[in-house]
Amino acid sequence: MSLLDCFCTSRTRVESLRPEKQSETSIHQYLVDEPSLSWSPPSTRTSEAIHSTNVSHYELQVEIGRGFDNLTSVHLARHTPTGTLVTIKITNLENCNEEQLKALQKAVILSHFFRHPNITTYWTVFTVGSWLWVISPFMAYGSASQLLRTYFPEGMNETLIRNILFGAVRGLNYLHQNGCIHRSFKASHILISGDGLVTLSGLSHLHSLVKHGQRHRAVFDFPQFSTSVQPWLSPELLRQDLHGYNVKSDIYSVGITACELASGQIPFQDMHRTQMLLQKLKGPPYSPLDISIFPQSDSRMKSSRSGVDSGIGESVLVSSGSHTVTNERLHTPASKTFSPAFFSLVQLCLQQDPEKRPSASSLLSHVFFKQMKEESRDCILSLLPPAYNKPSEALPPVLPWTEPQCDLPDEKDPDWDL
């Protein structure tokens, strides 16, 4: 039975979507066809991987966000046999159309074939009636966009941006090497764990350049992207013309994400789609200082030849219940500086001609990332407040499981995705 069949069939019992035998079929076949589901347990960095499909083993704590066109609720939960905190994404499959079911199928399968530390791991997947449960490691810092809203409303400093982008681009480079286009690279799809590991999520929009054993130079698949992802999409992807697009469209999204992290605002967010496309098509390439792409507020950044950025305070006190920051230095100063290397990175990524943009591999060698060789994972932790690792309110497990109807106290991230 295919995964799509599993999605469309309502069940009254918990059923694992992880069979015993591993398929030898190429990963790319799963991106084109609708095969029977077969995989081995995913690799993980830690020995605490959770593979239980017993719903009574999970105690929901707090809803921390919604995603996938608001069809998925994301919960912080506790695996009661081990006490391990996990993230659970719950989707009512009866509310999904055929295209959304295929996107879920793709994201779940690919998460078990891709083995890279900077790609989000799913520990196990199963159904509870018509609900799909996806169990993954708890990323204590959430997404980069959540960090912007909570701690850095005026944008991050350059050192933090470098650490976050480096990990995300490493994951993107892995996807490109496997012949895949991510098509949804943005801050809300960059997750950060409590020990500083940066991973790339959002695989439901991914598309393969490999079909029938051959790698194509361009893709002409133009799905109905949600308006929420359009600000990050490249001009060639939005144009939907006969030239198509390739992995270089993701590099454009890296540039937009760099602007997002630097300013604390989403470029083009309030523009009509046509105006956005015209703005993206006109030259020369814009930069994080271009106030025309931030229609509601002026960007107050300035360039510095010295490359000195603002940094944050050495000690930060955070209330784990309300996320209240008591040290105002955590918020990056409004008049912050960025180095020529950062502007060079952004301008290269936002080139109108895709052929003039660097590959993900070349981007990792850019001068902006050279300091990463001297920085450890502890560096990113020194730039962030203490990780959120204790739920403020627990919800008792419900058996048989039903979607919680109560109001949960924590601030929710509206942009979670599979």
C-alpha positions as CSV (number, residue, x, y, z in Angstrom):
1,M,0.0,0.0,0.0
2,S,1.4,3.4,-0.9
3,L,1.8,6.2,1.6
4,L,-0.9,8.1,-0.3
5,D,-3.3,5.3,0.3
6,C,-2.4,5.3,3.9
7,F,-3.2,9.0,4.0
8,C,-6.5,8.6,2.4
9,T,-7.7,5.6,4.5
10,S,-9.2,6.4,7.9
11,R,-8.0,4.1,10.7
12,T,-9.2,3.6,14.3
13,R,-5.8,2.2,15.5
14,V,-2.3,3.6,15.5
15,E,-0.4,2.4,12.5
16,S,3.3,2.9,11.8
17,L,4.4,4.2,8.5
18,R,7.8,2.7,8.8
19,P,8.1,-0.9,7.4
20,E,10.8,-3.4,8.2
21,K,12.7,-3.6,4.9
22,Q,14.6,-0.8,3.3
23,S,14.0,-0.2,-0.4
24,E,16.9,-0.2,-2.8
25,T,15.1,2.1,-5.3
26,S,16.7,5.4,-6.1
27,I,15.5,8.3,-4.0
28,H,14.6,10.2,-7.2
29,Q,11.9,7.6,-8.1
30,Y,10.1,8.6,-5.0
31,L,10.0,12.2,-6.2
32,V,8.4,11.3,-9.5
33,D,6.2,8.3,-9.0
34,E,3.9,7.0,-6.2
35,P,5.7,3.9,-4.9
36,S,4.9,1.7,-2.0
37,L,6.5,3.1,1.2
38,S,9.6,1.4,2.4
39,W,12.5,2.8,4.5
40,S,14.8,2.1,7.3
41,P,15.0,4.0,10.6
42,P,16.7,7.4,10.0
43,S,20.2,8.0,11.3
44,T,20.4,10.4,14.2
45,R,23.1,12.4,16.0
46,T,22.0,11.2,19.4
47,S,21.3,7.8,21.0
48,E,17.9,9.1,22.2
49,A,16.0,8.7,18.9
50,I,12.3,8.0,19.5
51,H,10.7,5.3,17.3
52,S,7.6,4.6,19.4
53,T,4.2,4.5,17.6
54,N,2.2,4.2,20.7
55,V,0.2,7.4,21.1
56,S,0.0,6.9,24.9
57,H,3.8,7.4,25.0
58,Y,3.5,11.1,24.1
59,E,2.2,13.8,26.4
60,L,1.3,17.0,24.6
61,Q,2.7,20.1,26.4
62,V,2.2,23.2,24.3
63,E,1.1,24.1,20.8
64,I,4.1,26.1,19.4
65,G,2.9,26.8,15.9
66,R,0.9,25.9,12.9
67,G,1.9,25.3,9.3
68,F,1.3,23.6,6.0
69,D,-1.5,26.1,5.0
70,N,-2.7,26.0,8.6
71,L,-3.5,22.3,8.3
72,T,-0.8,21.2,10.7
73,S,-0.5,21.9,14.4
74,V,3.0,21.7,15.9
75,H,3.3,20.7,19.6
76,L,6.1,20.5,22.1
77,A,5.6,17.0,23.7
78,R,7.2,14.7,26.1
79,H,8.0,11.0,25.3
80,T,6.9,9.7,28.7
81,P,9.0,6.4,28.8
82,T,12.3,8.4,28.4
83,G,11.3,11.9,29.4
84,T,12.7,13.2,26.1
85,L,11.2,16.4,24.7
86,V,10.1,16.0,21.1
87,T,8.3,18.0,18.5
88,I,5.0,16.5,17.1
89,K,3.4,17.7,13.9
90,I,-0.2,16.6,13.7
91,T,-2.2,16.9,10.4
92,N,-5.8,16.0,9.8
93,L,-5.5,14.2,6.5
94,E,-9.3,14.4,5.8
95,N,-8.8,18.2,5.3
96,C,-6.0,17.8,2.8
97,N,-6.6,17.8,-1.0
98,E,-4.7,15.5,-3.4
99,E,-1.8,17.9,-4.0
100,Q,-1.3,18.5,-0.3
101,L,-1.3,14.7,0.4
102,K,1.4,14.3,-2.3
103,A,3.4,17.0,-0.6
104,L,3.1,15.3,2.7
105,Q,4.1,12.0,1.1
106,K,7.2,13.6,-0.4
107,A,8.3,15.3,2.8
108,V,7.9,12.2,5.0
109,I,9.7,9.9,2.5
110,L,12.6,12.3,1.8
111,S,13.2,13.0,5.5
112,H,14.2,9.3,5.8
113,F,16.4,9.1,2.7
114,F,18.3,12.3,3.3
115,R,21.1,11.7,5.8
116,H,22.8,15.0,6.7
117,P,23.2,16.8,10.0
118,N,21.8,20.1,8.6
119,I,18.6,18.5,7.2
120,T,15.7,18.1,9.7
121,T,15.3,14.5,10.9
122,Y,11.9,12.7,11.4
123,W,12.2,10.0,14.1
124,T,9.0,8.2,13.3
125,V,5.7,8.7,11.5
126,F,2.3,7.1,12.1
127,T,-1.4,7.6,11.8
128,V,-4.0,7.9,14.6
129,G,-7.3,7.5,12.8
130,S,-7.3,10.1,10.1
131,W,-4.5,12.1,11.8
132,L,-0.9,12.0,10.7
133,W,1.7,12.2,13.5
134,V,5.3,13.2,12.7
135,I,7.8,12.8,15.6
136,S,11.0,14.8,15.3
137,P,13.7,16.1,17.7
138,F,12.7,19.2,19.7
139,M,14.5,22.2,18.3
140,A,14.7,24.3,21.5
141,Y,15.2,27.7,19.7
142,G,12.5,27.0,17.1
143,S,12.9,28.7,13.8
144,A,15.1,31.7,12.8
145,S,11.9,33.6,12.1
146,Q,10.7,32.9,15.6
147,L,14.0,34.3,17.0
148,L,13.5,37.4,14.9
149,R,10.0,38.0,16.3
150,T,10.8,37.2,19.9
151,Y,14.4,38.6,20.4
152,F,15.6,40.4,17.3
153,P,12.7,42.5,15.9
154,E,15.1,44.9,14.2
155,G,17.3,42.2,12.8
156,M,20.2,40.1,13.9
157,N,23.9,41.0,14.0
158,E,26.3,39.8,11.4
159,T,28.0,37.0,13.4
160,L,24.7,35.4,14.2
161,I,23.5,35.6,10.6
162,R,26.7,34.0,9.5
163,N,26.3,31.1,11.9
164,I,22.6,30.5,10.9
165,L,23.1,30.8,7.2
166,F,26.2,28.6,7.1
167,G,24.4,25.6,8.6
168,A,21.3,26.2,6.4
169,V,23.4,26.6,3.2
170,R,25.3,23.4,4.1
171,G,22.0,21.5,4.1
172,L,20.9,23.2,0.9
173,N,24.2,22.2,-0.8
174,Y,23.5,18.6,0.2
175,L,20.1,18.7,-1.4
176,H,21.5,20.3,-4.6
177,Q,24.2,17.6,-4.8
178,N,21.4,15.0,-4.7
179,G,19.7,16.8,-7.6
180,C,16.9,18.5,-5.6
181,I,15.6,22.0,-5.5
182,H,14.3,23.1,-2.1
183,R,11.9,25.9,-3.4
184,S,11.1,27.2,0.1
185,F,14.3,28.4,1.7
186,K,13.4,31.0,4.3
187,A,13.9,31.9,7.9
188,S,10.9,29.9,9.1
189,H,12.4,26.7,7.6
190,I,15.7,27.1,9.4
191,L,15.6,25.4,12.8
192,I,18.1,25.7,15.7
193,S,18.5,23.1,18.4
194,G,19.4,23.7,22.0
195,D,23.0,22.8,21.4
196,G,23.4,25.1,18.4
197,L,22.8,22.8,15.4
198,V,21.2,24.5,12.5
199,T,18.9,22.4,10.2
200,L,16.9,23.0,7.1
201,S,13.3,21.9,7.0
202,G,10.3,22.5,4.6
203,L,10.9,19.5,2.3
204,S,7.2,19.5,1.2
205,H,8.0,22.0,-1.6
206,L,11.1,20.1,-2.8
207,H,11.4,19.0,-6.4
208,S,13.9,16.7,-8.2
209,L,15.9,17.5,-11.4
210,V,16.3,13.8,-11.9
211,K,13.6,12.0,-13.9
212,H,13.8,8.5,-15.5
213,G,17.5,8.3,-14.5
214,Q,18.5,11.6,-16.2
215,R,19.3,14.9,-14.6
216,H,17.6,17.8,-16.3
217,R,19.1,21.3,-16.6
218,A,15.8,23.0,-15.7
219,V,12.4,22.3,-14.2
220,F,9.1,23.4,-15.6
221,D,7.0,22.4,-12.6
222,F,5.1,25.4,-11.2
223,P,2.9,24.4,-8.3
224,Q,0.4,26.7,-6.7
225,F,2.7,28.2,-4.1
226,S,1.1,29.8,-1.1
227,T,1.3,33.6,-1.2
228,S,3.2,33.3,2.1
229,V,6.3,31.8,0.3
230,Q,6.3,34.1,-2.7
231,P,8.6,36.9,-1.3
232,W,11.4,34.4,-1.2
233,L,10.9,32.9,-4.7
234,S,13.3,33.8,-7.5
235,P,12.1,35.9,-10.6
236,E,12.5,33.0,-12.9
237,L,10.3,30.8,-10.7
238,L,7.6,33.5,-10.5
239,R,7.7,34.2,-14.2
240,Q,6.8,30.6,-15.1
241,D,8.1,30.9,-18.6
242,L,9.6,28.5,-21.1
243,H,13.1,28.9,-19.6
244,G,12.1,27.1,-16.4
245,Y,14.4,27.2,-13.3
246,N,17.0,25.2,-11.5
247,V,18.9,25.0,-8.2
248,K,20.1,28.6,-8.6
249,S,16.5,29.7,-7.7
250,D,17.3,28.5,-4.2
251,I,20.4,30.7,-4.1
252,Y,18.1,33.7,-4.8
253,S,16.1,32.7,-1.7
254,V,19.2,32.6,0.4
255,G,19.8,36.3,-0.5
256,I,16.2,37.2,0.5
257,T,16.6,35.3,3.7
258,A,19.8,37.2,4.5
259,C,17.9,40.4,4.1
260,E,15.2,39.0,6.3
261,L,17.6,38.1,9.1
262,A,19.4,41.4,8.8
263,S,16.4,43.6,8.9
264,G,13.9,41.6,11.0
265,Q,11.3,42.1,8.2
266,I,10.2,40.0,5.2
267,P,11.1,41.7,1.9
268,F,8.1,42.3,-0.4
269,Q,5.7,41.0,2.2
270,D,3.0,43.6,1.6
271,M,3.4,43.9,-2.2
272,H,0.9,42.6,-4.7
273,R,2.3,39.6,-6.6
274,T,2.6,41.6,-9.9
275,Q,4.3,44.5,-8.2
276,M,6.6,42.1,-6.5
277,L,7.6,40.4,-9.7
278,L,8.3,43.8,-11.4
279,Q,10.4,44.8,-8.4
280,K,12.4,41.6,-8.6
281,L,12.9,41.9,-12.4
282,K,14.2,45.4,-12.3
283,G,17.9,46.0,-11.7
284,P,20.4,46.5,-10.3
285,P,20.2,43.9,-7.5
286,Y,18.9,45.4,-4.3
287,S,20.5,45.0,-0.9
288,P,19.3,44.8,2.8
289,L,19.4,48.7,2.8
290,D,16.9,49.1,-0.1
291,I,13.9,50.5,1.7
292,S,11.7,50.0,-1.4
293,I,11.4,46.3,-0.6
294,F,10.3,47.0,3.0
295,P,7.2,49.1,2.4
296,Q,6.0,49.5,6.0
297,S,9.1,50.7,7.7
298,D,12.5,52.2,6.8
299,S,15.6,50.1,7.1
300,R,18.1,51.7,9.4
301,M,21.2,49.7,8.7
302,K,24.4,51.2,7.4
303,S,27.4,49.8,5.7
304,S,30.8,49.8,7.5
305,R,34.1,49.2,5.8
306,S,35.4,48.0,9.2
307,G,33.0,45.1,9.2
308,V,32.2,45.6,12.9
309,D,28.7,44.4,13.9
310,S,26.7,45.2,17.0
311,G,26.9,42.0,19.0
312,I,24.7,41.3,22.0
313,G,25.2,41.4,25.8
314,E,27.3,38.8,27.6
315,S,24.6,37.9,30.0
316,V,20.9,37.7,29.1
317,L,18.1,36.8,31.5
318,V,15.0,35.3,29.9
319,S,11.7,34.3,31.5
320,S,11.0,30.8,30.1
321,G,7.3,31.2,30.7
322,S,6.7,34.4,28.8
323,H,10.0,34.8,26.8
324,T,10.4,38.3,28.3
325,V,13.9,39.7,27.6
326,T,15.2,41.7,30.6
327,N,18.4,42.7,28.9
328,E,17.7,45.3,26.2
329,R,21.0,44.7,24.6
330,L,19.7,41.4,23.2
331,H,17.7,43.5,20.7
332,T,20.2,44.6,18.1
333,P,20.6,48.4,17.9
334,A,18.6,50.1,15.2
335,S,21.7,51.6,13.6
336,K,23.8,48.5,13.1
337,T,26.6,47.9,10.6
338,F,27.4,45.2,8.1
339,S,30.6,44.4,6.4
340,P,31.3,44.6,2.6
341,A,31.5,40.8,2.7
342,F,27.9,40.5,3.8
343,F,26.7,42.9,1.1
344,S,28.7,41.0,-1.5
345,L,27.0,37.8,-0.5
346,V,23.6,39.3,-0.8
347,Q,24.2,40.9,-4.1
348,L,25.7,37.7,-5.6
349,C,22.6,35.7,-4.4
350,L,20.2,38.3,-5.8
351,Q,21.6,38.5,-9.3
352,Q,18.8,38.6,-11.9
353,D,20.6,36.1,-14.2
354,P,20.6,32.7,-12.5
355,E,23.8,31.8,-14.2
356,K,25.6,34.7,-12.4
357,R,24.6,33.4,-9.0
358,P,27.1,31.1,-7.2
359,S,26.3,27.5,-6.5
360,A,25.6,26.5,-2.9
361,S,29.0,24.9,-2.8
362,S,30.7,28.0,-4.0
363,L,28.7,30.1,-1.5
364,L,30.1,28.2,1.4
365,S,33.6,29.3,0.3
366,H,32.5,33.0,0.1
367,V,34.6,35.4,2.2
368,F,31.6,36.0,4.4
369,F,31.7,32.4,5.7
370,K,35.5,32.2,6.1
371,Q,35.4,33.1,9.8
372,M,33.2,30.0,10.4
373,K,36.5,27.9,10.4
374,E,37.5,29.8,13.6
375,E,34.0,29.6,15.2
376,S,32.5,26.5,16.9
377,R,28.9,25.6,17.5
378,D,29.3,27.2,20.9
379,C,29.6,30.5,19.1
380,I,26.0,30.6,18.1
381,L,24.9,29.7,21.6
382,S,26.9,32.7,23.0
383,L,24.8,35.0,20.6
384,L,21.4,33.6,21.8
385,P,19.4,33.7,25.0
386,P,19.1,30.5,27.1
387,A,17.3,27.9,25.1
388,Y,13.6,27.3,25.9
389,N,13.5,23.8,27.3
390,K,10.8,23.8,29.9
391,P,7.1,23.9,28.9
392,S,5.1,26.5,30.9
393,E,2.0,24.3,31.1
394,A,1.4,20.6,30.6
395,L,-1.6,19.0,28.9
396,P,-2.6,15.5,30.0
397,P,-2.5,12.9,27.2
398,V,-5.9,12.1,25.7
399,L,-6.9,8.6,24.7
400,P,-8.2,8.0,22.2
401,W,-6.4,11.1,20.9
402,T,-8.5,14.1,20.0
403,E,-7.2,17.5,18.9
404,P,-6.9,19.8,21.9
405,Q,-9.5,22.6,22.1
406,C,-8.0,24.6,24.9
407,D,-6.1,27.9,24.4
408,L,-2.4,27.3,24.9
409,P,-0.2,29.9,26.6
410,D,2.9,30.0,24.5
411,E,3.5,32.3,21.5
412,K,2.9,30.4,18.3
413,D,5.0,30.4,15.2
414,P,2.6,30.6,12.2
415,D,5.1,29.4,9.6
416,W,6.0,25.9,10.6
417,D,6.0,23.4,7.7
418,L,6.9,19.8,7.0
